[in-house]
């Protein structure tokens, strides 16, 4: 059975899936995305990092970090095996936590070339928005938002 668990990104089990995500992104898009968040954010009460565990194997991860009092950002979403409901389970858990944190919306960025991720987010009721923050004027980036 799939279990979503809150973790610290520096713990060995979490670190290994983050490294797998980074390698996957680098091989597919030429950038590993490792600068997604920094250690100082881990102590923020509105930051959460989760891992997905299936039969004692870590099979996915995801995080939310606060951008403002009412807006959170989804980061480091990864499902090791496609079409096994891993990504959707992680995202649903993160959306529930975001509501608990008092966020009214979630935003995220992915690569335009990452067609699977774009479809996944649109199928999860995220809408395309103008690029925000460091993604403004980045032609390789596409941003999405969901009102909670």
DSSP file (Angstrom, degrees, kcal/mol; ACC not computed):
  #  RESIDUE AA STRUCTURE BP1 BP2  ACC     N-H-->O    O-->H-N    N-H-->O    O-->H-N    TCO  KAPPA ALPHA  PHI   PSI    X-CA   Y-CA   Z-CA
    1    1 A X              0   0    0      0, 0.0    54,-0.6     0, 0.0     2,-0.3   0.000 360.0 360.0 360.0 140.0    0.0    0.0    0.0
    2    2 A X  E     -A   54   0A   0     52,-0.2     2,-0.4    53,-0.1    52,-0.2  -0.573 360.0-170.9 -76.6 131.4    1.2    3.5   -0.9
    3    3 A X  E     -A   53   0A   0     50,-2.6    50,-3.0    -2,-0.3     2,-0.5  -0.987  13.9-151.5-125.5 134.4    2.0    5.7    2.1
    4    4 A X  E     -A   52   0A   0     -2,-0.4     2,-0.4    48,-0.2    48,-0.2  -0.919  23.2-177.2-103.9 126.1    2.8    9.4    2.1
    5    5 A X  E     -A   51   0A   0     46,-2.8    46,-2.6    -2,-0.5     2,-0.3  -0.970  28.8-119.8-129.9 138.0    5.0   10.5    4.9
    6    6 A X  E     +A   50   0A   0     -2,-0.4     2,-0.3    44,-0.2    44,-0.3  -0.564  46.1 166.1 -72.2 137.3    6.4   13.9    6.1
    7    7 A X  E     -A   49   0A   0     42,-2.9    42,-0.5    -2,-0.3     2,-0.5  -0.872  41.2-105.3-143.7 171.5   10.2   13.8    6.0
    8    8 A X    >   -     0   0    0     -2,-0.3     3,-2.1     1,-0.1     6,-0.3  -0.920  28.7-133.3-100.7 130.6   13.2   16.0    6.1
    9    9 A X  T 3  S+     0   0    0     -2,-0.5     9,-0.1     1,-0.3    -1,-0.1   0.718 104.8  58.7 -57.8 -19.4   14.9   16.4    2.7
   10   10 A X  T 3  S+     0   0    0      4,-0.1    -1,-0.3     5,-0.1     2,-0.1   0.582  79.3 105.8 -87.5  -9.5   18.3   15.8    4.4
   11   11 A X  S <> S-     0   0    0     -3,-2.1     4,-3.4     1,-0.1     3,-0.3  -0.429  83.5-115.2 -68.1 146.5   17.3   12.3    5.7
   12   12 A X  H  > S+     0   0    0      1,-0.2     4,-2.2     2,-0.2     5,-0.2   0.863 113.6  49.4 -53.9 -42.6   19.0    9.5    3.7
   13   13 A X  H  > S+     0   0    0      1,-0.2     4,-1.2     2,-0.2    -1,-0.2   0.911 117.2  41.6 -65.3 -40.2   15.7    8.0    2.4
   14   14 A X  H  > S+     0   0    0     -6,-0.3     4,-2.2    -3,-0.3    -2,-0.2   0.915 112.0  55.2 -70.4 -43.2   14.5   11.5    1.2
   15   15 A X  H  X S+     0   0    0     -4,-3.4     4,-2.4     1,-0.2    -2,-0.2   0.881 104.6  54.1 -58.6 -39.9   17.9   12.4   -0.1
   16   16 A X  H  X S+     0   0    0     -4,-2.2     4,-1.9    -5,-0.2    -1,-0.2   0.890 109.9  45.2 -66.0 -38.9   18.1    9.3   -2.3
   17   17 A X  H  X S+     0   0    0     -4,-1.2     4,-2.4     2,-0.2    -1,-0.2   0.862 111.9  52.8 -74.2 -33.0   14.8   10.1   -4.0
   18   18 A X  H  X S+     0   0    0     -4,-2.2     4,-2.8     2,-0.2    -2,-0.2   0.913 109.4  49.5 -64.2 -41.4   15.7   13.7   -4.5
   19   19 A X  H  X S+     0   0    0     -4,-2.4     4,-2.4     2,-0.2    -2,-0.2   0.890 109.9  51.0 -63.2 -39.3   19.0   12.6   -6.1
   20   20 A X  H  X S+     0   0    0     -4,-1.9     4,-2.4     2,-0.2    -2,-0.2   0.910 111.1  48.4 -64.7 -41.7   17.0   10.3   -8.4
   21   21 A X  H  X S+     0   0    0     -4,-2.4     4,-2.8     2,-0.2     5,-0.2   0.940 111.1  50.4 -60.8 -47.6   14.7   13.2   -9.3
   22   22 A X  H  X S+     0   0    0     -4,-2.8     4,-2.5     1,-0.2    -2,-0.2   0.902 111.7  47.5 -59.6 -42.9   17.7   15.4  -10.0
   23   23 A X  H  X S+     0   0    0     -4,-2.4     4,-2.6     2,-0.2    -1,-0.2   0.911 111.5  51.2 -64.0 -43.1   19.3   12.8  -12.2
   24   24 A X  H  X S+     0   0    0     -4,-2.4     4,-1.9     1,-0.2    -2,-0.2   0.927 112.6  45.7 -59.6 -46.9   16.0   12.2  -14.1
   25   25 A X  H  X>S+     0   0    0     -4,-2.8     4,-3.3     2,-0.2     6,-0.7   0.908 112.3  51.0 -64.7 -42.1   15.6   16.0  -14.7
   26   26 A X  H  X5S+     0   0    0     -4,-2.5     4,-1.9     4,-0.2    -2,-0.2   0.924 111.6  47.0 -62.3 -44.4   19.2   16.4  -15.8
   27   27 A X  H  <5S+     0   0    0     -4,-2.6    -1,-0.2     1,-0.2    -2,-0.2   0.866 121.6  36.7 -65.3 -36.0   19.0   13.5  -18.3
   28   28 A X  H  <5S+     0   0    0     -4,-1.9    -2,-0.2    -5,-0.2    -1,-0.2   0.840 136.3  13.0 -85.9 -35.1   15.8   14.8  -19.7
   29   29 A X  H  <5S-     0   0    0     -4,-3.3    -3,-0.2     2,-0.2    -2,-0.2   0.442  94.4-112.6-129.5  -2.1   16.2   18.6  -19.7
   30   30 A X  S  <<S+     0   0    0     -4,-1.9     2,-0.3    -5,-0.6    -4,-0.2   0.562  90.7  81.9  81.9   7.5   19.8   19.4  -19.0
   31   31 A X        -     0   0    0     -6,-0.7    -2,-0.2    -9,-0.1    -1,-0.1  -0.993  62.6-152.6-145.3 138.3   19.2   20.9  -15.5
   32   32 A X        -     0   0    0     -2,-0.3    -7,-0.2    -7,-0.1    -6,-0.2   0.582  26.6-137.4 -91.8  -8.8   18.8   19.1  -12.2
   33   33 A X    >   +     0   0    0      1,-0.1     3,-1.0    -8,-0.1    43,-0.1   0.677  53.0 144.1  66.3  17.5   16.6   21.6  -10.4
   34   34 A X  G >   +     0   0    0      1,-0.3     3,-0.5     2,-0.1    -1,-0.1   0.681  57.5  70.3 -66.3 -17.0   18.6   21.2   -7.2
   35   35 A X  G 3   +     0   0    0      1,-0.2    -1,-0.3     3,-0.0     3,-0.1   0.099  63.9 116.9 -87.3  26.7   18.3   24.9   -6.3
   36   36 A X  G <  S-     0   0    0     -3,-1.0     2,-0.3     1,-0.2    -1,-0.2   0.875  84.5 -10.1 -64.4 -40.7   14.6   24.5   -5.6
   37   37 A X    <   -     0   0    0     -3,-0.5     2,-0.3    38,-0.0    -1,-0.2  -0.973  67.1-128.4-153.6 166.5   14.8   25.3   -1.9
   38   38 A X    >>  -     0   0    0     -2,-0.3     3,-1.8    -3,-0.1     4,-0.5  -0.755  32.0-101.4-120.3 164.0   17.4   25.9    0.8
   39   39 A X  G >4 S+     0   0    0      1,-0.3     3,-1.4    -2,-0.3     4,-0.5   0.816 114.4  65.7 -52.1 -37.0   18.0   24.6    4.3
   40   40 A X  G >4 S+     0   0    0      1,-0.3     3,-0.8     2,-0.2    -1,-0.3   0.803  94.8  59.7 -61.2 -27.1   16.6   27.7    5.9
   41   41 A X  G X4 S+     0   0    0     -3,-1.8     3,-1.7     1,-0.2    -1,-0.3   0.762  86.7  75.2 -72.1 -24.0   13.2   26.9    4.6
   42   42 A X  G << S+     0   0    0     -3,-1.4    -1,-0.2    -4,-0.5    -2,-0.2   0.797  94.6  51.4 -60.4 -28.7   13.0   23.5    6.4
   43   43 A X  G <  S+     0   0    0     -3,-0.8     2,-0.3    -4,-0.5    -1,-0.3   0.509  82.6 108.5 -87.7  -5.1   12.4   25.3    9.7
   44   44 A X  S X  S-     0   0    0     -3,-1.7     3,-2.0    -4,-0.2    -3,-0.0  -0.582  71.1-137.8 -71.6 129.0    9.5   27.3    8.3
   45   45 A X  T 3  S+     0   0    0     -2,-0.3    -1,-0.1     1,-0.3    -3,-0.0   0.672 103.3  55.6 -64.5 -14.1    6.3   26.0    9.8
   46   46 A X  T 3  S+     0   0    0     -5,-0.1     2,-0.4    20,-0.0    -1,-0.3   0.133  89.1  94.3-103.8  20.0    4.6   26.3    6.4
   47   47 A X    <   +     0   0    0     -3,-2.0     2,-0.4    18,-0.2    18,-0.2  -0.921  50.2 174.5-106.7 135.6    7.2   24.2    4.6
   48   48 A X  E     - B   0  64A   0     16,-2.2    16,-2.4    -2,-0.4     2,-0.4  -0.994  13.9-170.5-143.0 138.0    6.6   20.5    4.2
   49   49 A X  E     -AB   7  63A   0    -42,-0.5   -42,-2.9    -2,-0.4     2,-0.3  -0.989  14.5-172.2-123.4 134.1    8.5   17.8    2.3
   50   50 A X  E     -AB   6  62A   0     12,-3.1    12,-1.7    -2,-0.4     2,-0.3  -0.915  13.2-155.2-128.0 154.6    7.0   14.4    1.8
   51   51 A X  E     -AB   5  61A   0    -46,-2.6   -46,-2.8    -2,-0.3     2,-0.5  -0.911  15.3-136.5-119.5 153.4    8.1   11.0    0.5
   52   52 A X  E     -AB   4  60A   0      8,-2.4     7,-3.0    -2,-0.3     8,-0.9  -0.944  20.4-165.1-109.3 130.4    5.9    8.3   -1.0
   53   53 A X  E     +AB   3  58A   0    -50,-3.0   -50,-2.6    -2,-0.5     2,-0.4  -0.961  10.4 179.0-121.8 132.1    6.7    4.7    0.2
   54   54 A X  E >  S-AB   2  57A   0      3,-2.9     3,-1.7    -2,-0.4   -52,-0.2  -0.974  75.8 -19.1-133.4 117.1    5.4    1.6   -1.5
   55   55 A X  T 3  S-     0   0    0    -54,-0.6    -1,-0.1    -2,-0.4     3,-0.1   0.910 127.9 -51.3  50.9  48.6    6.4   -1.8   -0.2
   56   56 A X  T 3  S+     0   0    0      1,-0.2     2,-0.4     0, 0.0    -1,-0.3   0.544 116.8 114.6  68.1  10.3    9.4   -0.4    1.8
   57   57 A X  E <   -B   54   0A   0     -3,-1.7    -3,-2.9     2,-0.0     2,-0.6  -0.929  69.5-127.8-110.0 134.7   10.7    1.4   -1.4
   58   58 A X  E     +B   53   0A   0     -2,-0.4    -5,-0.2    -5,-0.2     3,-0.1  -0.722  36.5 168.2 -78.8 118.6   10.7    5.2   -1.6
   59   59 A X  E     -     0   0A   0     -7,-3.0    21,-3.5    -2,-0.6    22,-0.5   0.329  52.5  -1.1-119.9   5.0    8.9    5.9   -4.9
   60   60 A X  E     -BC  52  79A   0     -8,-0.9    -8,-2.4    19,-0.2     2,-0.3  -0.986  50.7-160.9-178.4 171.7    8.3    9.6   -4.9
   61   61 A X  E     +BC  51  78A   0     17,-2.0    17,-2.4    -2,-0.3     2,-0.3  -0.969   8.5 170.4-158.6 169.7    8.5   13.0   -3.3
   62   62 A X  E     -B   50   0A   0    -12,-1.7   -12,-3.1    -2,-0.3     2,-0.3  -0.939   9.6-160.2-176.5 162.7    7.1   16.5   -3.2
   63   63 A X  E     -BC  49  75A   0     12,-2.2    12,-2.6    -2,-0.3     2,-0.4  -0.975  10.6-149.5-149.7 160.6    7.2   19.7   -1.2
   64   64 A X  E     -BC  48  74A   0    -16,-2.4   -16,-2.2    -2,-0.3     2,-0.4  -0.998  15.8-177.0-129.2 136.5    5.4   22.9   -0.5
   65   65 A X  E     - C   0  73A   0      8,-2.0     8,-2.9    -2,-0.4     2,-0.3  -0.976  31.0-108.1-127.8 148.7    7.2   26.1    0.5
   66   66 A X  E     + C   0  72A   0     -2,-0.4     6,-0.3     6,-0.2     3,-0.1  -0.536  29.9 175.2 -76.7 136.9    5.5   29.4    1.4
   67   67 A X  S    S-     0   0    0      4,-3.1     2,-0.3     1,-0.4     5,-0.2   0.655  76.3 -17.2-103.5 -29.3    5.8   32.3   -1.1
   68   68 A X  S    S-     0   0    0      3,-2.0    -1,-0.4     1,-0.0     3,-0.3  -0.889  86.1 -77.0-156.8-175.6    3.5   34.5    1.0
   69   69 A X  S    S+     0   0    0     -2,-0.3     3,-0.0     1,-0.2    -3,-0.0   0.840 131.1  24.8 -60.9 -33.6    0.9   34.2    3.8
   70   70 A X  S    S+     0   0    0     33,-0.1    34,-3.0     1,-0.1    35,-1.6   0.389 113.8  72.1-114.1   0.8   -1.8   32.9    1.4
   71   71 A X  E     - d   0 105A   0     -3,-0.3    -4,-3.1    32,-0.2    -3,-2.0  -0.974  53.2-176.9-129.4 126.3    0.3   31.4   -1.5
   72   72 A X  E     -Cd  66 106A   0     33,-2.3    35,-2.3    -2,-0.4     2,-0.5  -0.797  17.2-137.0-114.7 160.9    2.4   28.2   -1.5
   73   73 A X  E     -Cd  65 107A   0     -8,-2.9    -8,-2.0    -2,-0.3     2,-0.4  -0.972  11.7-136.3-121.8 129.2    4.7   26.8   -4.2
   74   74 A X  E     +C   64   0A   0     33,-2.7    35,-0.5    -2,-0.5     2,-0.3  -0.690  34.0 175.9 -81.2 130.9    4.8   23.1   -5.1
   75   75 A X  E     +C   63   0A   0    -12,-2.6   -12,-2.2    -2,-0.4   -38,-0.0  -0.925  46.9  14.0-135.1 158.4    8.4   21.9   -5.5
   76   76 A X  E     +     0   0A   0     -2,-0.3     2,-0.4   -14,-0.2    -1,-0.1   0.770  68.1 175.6  51.3  39.2   10.3   18.7   -6.2
   77   77 A X  E     +     0   0A   0    -15,-0.1     2,-0.3    -3,-0.1   -15,-0.2  -0.601   9.1 159.4 -74.0 129.9    7.3   16.6   -7.4
   78   78 A X  E     -C   61   0A   0    -17,-2.4   -17,-2.0    -2,-0.4     2,-0.5  -0.959  28.2-170.9-157.0 134.3    8.5   13.2   -8.5
   79   79 A X  E     -C   60   0A   0     -2,-0.3   -19,-0.2   -19,-0.2     3,-0.0  -0.990  13.7-155.4-124.9 120.6    7.0    9.8   -9.0
   80   80 A X  S    S+     0   0    0    -21,-3.5     2,-0.5    -2,-0.5   -20,-0.1   0.848  84.7  41.6 -63.6 -36.3    9.4    7.0   -9.8
   81   81 A X  S >  S-     0   0    0    -22,-0.5     3,-0.6     3,-0.0     5,-0.4  -0.959  86.3-132.1-119.2 123.0    6.8    4.9  -11.6
   82   82 A X  T 3  S+     0   0    0     -2,-0.5    -2,-0.0     1,-0.2     0, 0.0  -0.314  81.0  16.2 -71.8 155.1    4.3    6.4  -13.9
   83   83 A X  T 3  S+     0   0    0      1,-0.1    -1,-0.2    -4,-0.0     0, 0.0   0.804  88.7 108.8  57.2  37.3    0.6    5.7  -13.9
   84   84 A X  S <  S-     0   0    0     -3,-0.6    -1,-0.1     0, 0.0    -2,-0.1   0.136  93.2-108.1-123.1  16.9    0.6    4.1  -10.4
   85   85 A X  S  > S+     0   0    0      1,-0.1     4,-1.7    -6,-0.0     5,-0.1   0.615  85.2 123.5  68.6  14.2   -1.2    7.0   -8.7
   86   86 A X  H  > S+     0   0    0     -5,-0.4     4,-2.4     2,-0.2     5,-0.2   0.968  73.2  43.7 -69.3 -53.4    2.0    8.0   -6.9
   87   87 A X  H  > S+     0   0    0     -6,-0.2     4,-2.8     1,-0.2     5,-0.2   0.907 114.6  49.6 -59.6 -43.9    2.1   11.6   -8.1
   88   88 A X  H  > S+     0   0    0      1,-0.2     4,-2.5     2,-0.2    -1,-0.2   0.888 110.4  50.8 -64.9 -38.3   -1.6   12.2   -7.6
   89   89 A X  H  X S+     0   0    0     -4,-1.7     4,-2.0     2,-0.2    -1,-0.2   0.911 112.6  46.2 -64.8 -42.6   -1.4   10.8   -4.0
   90   90 A X  H  X S+     0   0    0     -4,-2.4     4,-2.6     2,-0.2    -2,-0.2   0.950 114.0  47.8 -63.3 -49.5    1.6   13.1   -3.2
   91   91 A X  H  X S+     0   0    0     -4,-2.8     4,-2.6     1,-0.2    -2,-0.2   0.898 110.9  50.7 -62.3 -41.4   -0.1   16.2   -4.8
   92   92 A X  H  X S+     0   0    0     -4,-2.5     4,-2.1     2,-0.2    -1,-0.2   0.912 111.2  49.0 -61.8 -42.6   -3.4   15.5   -2.9
   93   93 A X  H  X S+     0   0    0     -4,-2.0     4,-2.3     2,-0.2    -2,-0.2   0.933 112.5  48.0 -61.7 -46.5   -1.5   15.2    0.4
   94   94 A X  H  X S+     0   0    0     -4,-2.6     4,-2.6     1,-0.2    -2,-0.2   0.888 109.8  52.1 -63.3 -39.8    0.4   18.5   -0.3
   95   95 A X  H  X S+     0   0    0     -4,-2.6     4,-1.9     2,-0.2    -1,-0.2   0.890 109.3  50.3 -64.5 -38.7   -2.9   20.3   -1.2
   96   96 A X  H  X S+     0   0    0     -4,-2.1     4,-2.0     2,-0.2    -2,-0.2   0.925 112.0  47.3 -63.8 -44.7   -4.5   19.1    2.1
   97   97 A X  H  X S+     0   0    0     -4,-2.3     4,-2.1     1,-0.2    -2,-0.2   0.898 108.2  56.2 -62.7 -40.3   -1.4   20.4    4.0
   98   98 A X  H  X>S+     0   0    0     -4,-2.6     5,-2.5     1,-0.2     4,-0.5   0.902 107.0  48.9 -59.8 -41.5   -1.5   23.7    2.1
   99   99 A X  H ><5S+     0   0    0     -4,-1.9     3,-1.2     1,-0.2    -1,-0.2   0.914 109.4  52.5 -63.5 -42.3   -5.1   24.2    3.2
  100  100 A X  H 3<5S+     0   0    0     -4,-2.0    -2,-0.2     1,-0.3    -1,-0.2   0.852 106.8  53.6 -60.7 -34.4   -4.1   23.4    6.8
  101  101 A X  H 3<5S-     0   0    0     -4,-2.1    -1,-0.3    -5,-0.1    -2,-0.2   0.595 121.2-110.5 -75.1 -11.7   -1.4   26.1    6.5
  102  102 A X  T <<5 +     0   0    0     -3,-1.2    -3,-0.2    -4,-0.5     2,-0.2   0.575  63.6 154.1  90.6  10.8   -4.0   28.6    5.4
  103  103 A X      < -     0   0    0     -5,-2.5    -1,-0.3    -6,-0.2   -32,-0.2  -0.495  30.0-166.4 -70.9 142.1   -2.8   28.9    1.8
  104  104 A X  S    S+     0   0    0    -34,-3.0    44,-2.8     1,-0.3     2,-0.3   0.593  71.8  19.4-101.3 -17.7   -5.5   29.9   -0.7
  105  105 A X  E     -dE  71 147A   0    -35,-1.6   -33,-2.3    42,-0.3     2,-0.4  -0.996  61.0-147.8-150.9 154.5   -3.6   29.0   -3.8
  106  106 A X  E     -dE  72 146A   0     40,-2.4    40,-2.5    -2,-0.3     2,-0.3  -0.958  16.3-173.0-119.5 142.1   -0.7   26.9   -4.9
  107  107 A X  E     +dE  73 145A   0    -35,-2.3   -33,-2.7    -2,-0.4     2,-0.3  -0.867   6.1 173.2-126.0 163.7    1.6   27.7   -7.8
  108  108 A X  E     - E   0 144A   0     36,-1.9    36,-2.3    -2,-0.3     2,-0.4  -0.983  20.2-137.8-162.6 164.3    4.4   25.8   -9.5
  109  109 A X  E     + E   0 143A   0    -35,-0.5     2,-0.3    -2,-0.3    34,-0.2  -0.977  22.8 164.1-128.2 143.4    6.8   25.8  -12.4
  110  110 A X  E     - E   0 142A   0     32,-2.5    32,-2.7    -2,-0.4     2,-0.3  -0.890  44.1 -81.9-142.4 177.2    7.8   23.0  -14.7
  111  111 A X  E >   - E   0 141A   0     -2,-0.3     3,-1.3    30,-0.2    30,-0.3  -0.613  26.5-132.1 -84.6 142.6    9.6   22.9  -18.0
  112  112 A X  T 3  S+     0   0    0     28,-2.5    -1,-0.1    -2,-0.3    29,-0.1   0.881 110.8  56.7 -55.3 -39.1    7.6   23.5  -21.2
  113  113 A X  T 3  S+     0   0    0     27,-0.4     2,-2.1     1,-0.2    -1,-0.3   0.681  83.5  88.3 -68.2 -17.9    9.3   20.3  -22.6
  114  114 A X    <>  +     0   0    0     -3,-1.3     4,-2.4     1,-0.2     3,-0.3  -0.478  51.5 165.9 -84.3  71.9    7.9   18.3  -19.7
  115  115 A X  H  > S+     0   0    0     -2,-2.1     4,-2.5     1,-0.2     5,-0.2   0.838  70.7  57.1 -57.9 -37.4    4.7   17.4  -21.4
  116  116 A X  H  > S+     0   0    0     -3,-0.2     4,-2.5     2,-0.2    -1,-0.2   0.931 109.6  44.5 -62.0 -45.4    3.9   14.7  -18.9
  117  117 A X  H  > S+     0   0    0     -3,-0.3     4,-2.7     2,-0.2     5,-0.3   0.918 111.9  52.5 -65.8 -43.2    4.0   17.1  -16.0
  118  118 A X  H  X S+     0   0    0     -4,-2.4     4,-2.3    -7,-0.2    -2,-0.2   0.934 112.9  44.4 -58.3 -46.3    2.0   19.8  -17.8
  119  119 A X  H  X S+     0   0    0     -4,-2.5     4,-2.7     2,-0.2    -1,-0.2   0.912 111.5  54.3 -63.6 -42.8   -0.7   17.2  -18.6
  120  120 A X  H  X S+     0   0    0     -4,-2.5     4,-0.8    -5,-0.2    -2,-0.2   0.930 111.6  43.6 -56.9 -48.7   -0.6   15.9  -15.0
  121  121 A X  H ><>S+     0   0    0     -4,-2.7     5,-2.3     2,-0.2     3,-0.6   0.904 113.5  50.1 -68.7 -40.6   -1.1   19.4  -13.5
  122  122 A X  H ><5S+     0   0    0     -4,-2.3     3,-1.5    -5,-0.3    -1,-0.2   0.902 109.9  51.4 -63.8 -38.9   -3.8   20.4  -16.0
  123  123 A X  H 3<5S+     0   0    0     -4,-2.7    -1,-0.2     1,-0.3    -2,-0.2   0.681 105.7  57.3 -69.1 -16.5   -5.6   17.1  -15.2
  124  124 A X  T <<5S-     0   0    0     -4,-0.8    -1,-0.3    -3,-0.6    -2,-0.2   0.121 127.3 -99.6 -99.2  18.3   -5.3   18.0  -11.5
  125  125 A X  T < 5S+     0   0    0     -3,-1.5     2,-0.4     1,-0.3    22,-0.3   0.742  75.7 142.3  70.9  27.4   -7.2   21.3  -12.1
  126  126 A X      < -     0   0    0     -5,-2.3     2,-0.4    20,-0.1    -1,-0.3  -0.775  38.2-147.7 -91.0 144.3   -4.2   23.6  -12.3
  127  127 A X  E     -F  145   0A   0     18,-3.0    18,-2.1    -2,-0.4     2,-0.2  -0.873  20.5-104.9-114.3 148.3   -4.4   26.4  -14.8
  128  128 A X  E     -F  144   0A   0     -2,-0.4     2,-0.3    16,-0.2    16,-0.3  -0.488  44.0-179.6 -69.7 135.8   -1.6   27.9  -16.8
  129  129 A X  E     -F  143   0A   0     14,-2.3    14,-0.7    -2,-0.2     3,-0.1  -0.852  38.1 -78.5-129.6 164.9   -0.6   31.4  -15.5
  130  130 A X        -     0   0    0     -2,-0.3     6,-0.1     1,-0.1    12,-0.1  -0.382  65.2 -89.7 -60.6 145.3    2.0   34.0  -16.5
  131  131 A X        -     0   0    0      4,-0.1     2,-0.2    10,-0.1    -1,-0.1  -0.284  50.7-158.0 -59.1 141.2    5.4   33.1  -15.3
  132  132 A X    >   -     0   0    0     -3,-0.1     3,-2.4     4,-0.1     4,-0.2  -0.734  43.1 -11.4-119.0 164.9    6.2   34.4  -11.8
  133  133 A X  G >  S-     0   0    0      1,-0.3     3,-1.6    -2,-0.2    -2,-0.0  -0.097 130.5  -2.2  52.1-132.9    9.3   35.2   -9.7
  134  134 A X  G 3  S+     0   0    0      1,-0.3    -1,-0.3     3,-0.0    -3,-0.0   0.567 128.8  67.2 -70.2  -6.4   12.5   33.9  -11.1
  135  135 A X  G X   +     0   0    0     -3,-2.4     3,-2.2     2,-0.1    -1,-0.3   0.542  69.0 117.6 -91.9  -7.2   10.6   32.3  -14.0
  136  136 A X  T <  S+     0   0    0     -3,-1.6     3,-0.1     1,-0.3    -4,-0.1  -0.386  87.1  10.8 -59.2 135.7    9.6   35.6  -15.6
  137  137 A X  T 3  S+     0   0    0      1,-0.2     2,-0.9    -6,-0.1    -1,-0.3   0.571  93.7 129.7  68.6  11.2   11.1   35.8  -19.1
  138  138 A X    X   -     0   0    0     -3,-2.2     3,-1.4     1,-0.2    -1,-0.2  -0.850  39.8-169.5 -95.7 106.1   12.2   32.2  -19.0
  139  139 A X  T 3  S+     0   0    0     -2,-0.9    -1,-0.2     1,-0.3   -27,-0.1   0.719  83.9  58.1 -69.4 -20.7   11.0   30.7  -22.2
  140  140 A X  T 3  S+     0   0    0     -3,-0.1   -28,-2.5   -29,-0.1   -27,-0.4   0.535  96.8  80.8 -84.8  -5.8   11.7   27.1  -21.1
  141  141 A X  E <   -E  111   0A   0     -3,-1.4     2,-0.4   -30,-0.3   -30,-0.2  -0.743  54.3-172.1-104.7 148.5    9.4   27.5  -18.0
  142  142 A X  E     -E  110   0A   0    -32,-2.7   -32,-2.5    -2,-0.3     2,-0.3  -0.997  13.2-152.0-135.0 137.8    5.7   27.2  -17.7
  143  143 A X  E     -EF 109 129A   0    -14,-0.7   -14,-2.3    -2,-0.4     2,-0.3  -0.835   9.3-169.8-116.1 149.5    3.8   28.1  -14.5
  144  144 A X  E     -EF 108 128A   0    -36,-2.3   -36,-1.9    -2,-0.3     2,-0.3  -0.896   1.9-164.0-132.9 160.2    0.5   26.8  -13.1
  145  145 A X  E     -EF 107 127A   0    -18,-2.1   -18,-3.0    -2,-0.3     2,-0.4  -0.992   4.2-166.9-144.9 148.6   -1.9   27.7  -10.3
  146  146 A X  E     -E  106   0A   0    -40,-2.5   -40,-2.4    -2,-0.3     2,-0.5  -0.992  18.7-138.0-136.3 130.8   -4.7   26.1   -8.4
  147  147 A X  E      E  105   0A   0     -2,-0.4   -42,-0.3   -22,-0.3   -43,-0.1  -0.748 360.0 360.0 -83.3 130.8   -7.1   27.9   -6.1
  148  148 A X              0   0    0    -44,-2.8   -43,-0.2    -2,-0.5    -1,-0.1   0.448 360.0 360.0 -89.7 360.0   -7.7   25.7   -3.0
